[in-house]
Amino acid sequence: MWDLNRLLTLVKLIKALALYSEKYQDEPLPVEYLKQNWWWAKRYSLDADFVDLQGRKALKQVAYDLLYKLEHLGIFKKLGYQIKEFTNLLRKPSLAKDIVLKSHTLGLKKVVKLSAVV
């Protein structure tokens, strides 16, 4: 399910977030919100909702907002990254949708078997 480009892009995003966290301190969310967001993300991938102190919104929109924030702050430029790398990742079908699509073409048993190979 995961391709190497997706993983490399996520590693780059983690590096960008680490650089961001060195300079900026965002107020942490309450534990209940974190648990709910974690569950939704595990269940629905990028098609999940996200809850913060301002309310509930689409996780994908939160991700786009974060990317544009990192771009605006110059973090991507400092690391030599292009925002397009990250927006392209968000445009791919989420893993949840990818599993559904592949299960329709390959069959659910085959998708589960392929997913079990690490």
Secondary structure as the mmCIF struct_conf table of DSSP 4:
data_model
#
loop_
_struct_conf.conf_type_id
_struct_conf.id
_struct_conf.beg_label_comp_id
_struct_conf.beg_label_asym_id
_struct_conf.beg_label_seq_id
_struct_conf.end_label_comp_id
_struct_conf.end_label_asym_id
_struct_conf.end_label_seq_id
HELX_RH_AL_P HELX_RH_AL_P1 LEU A 4 LYS A 23
HELX_LH_PP_P HELX_LH_PP_P1 ASP A 26 PRO A 30
HELX_RH_AL_P HELX_RH_AL_P2 VAL A 31 TYR A 44
HELX_RH_3T_P HELX_RH_3T_P1 SER A 45 ASP A 47
BEND BEND1 ALA A 48 ALA A 48
STRN STRN1 ASP A 49 ASP A 52
TURN_TY1_P TURN_TY1_P1 LEU A 53 GLN A 54
STRN STRN2 GLY A 55 ALA A 58
HELX_RH_AL_P HELX_RH_AL_P3 LEU A 59 HIS A 72
TURN_TY1_P TURN_TY1_P2 LEU A 73 GLY A 74
HELX_RH_AL_P HELX_RH_AL_P4 ILE A 75 LEU A 79
TURN_TY1_P TURN_TY1_P3 GLY A 80 GLY A 80
HELX_RH_AL_P HELX_RH_AL_P5 ILE A 83 ARG A 91
BEND BEND2 LYS A 92 LYS A 92
HELX_LH_PP_P HELX_LH_PP_P2 PRO A 93 SER A 94
HELX_RH_AL_P HELX_RH_AL_P6 LEU A 95 LEU A 106
HELX_RH_AL_P HELX_RH_AL_P7 LEU A 108 ALA A 116
#
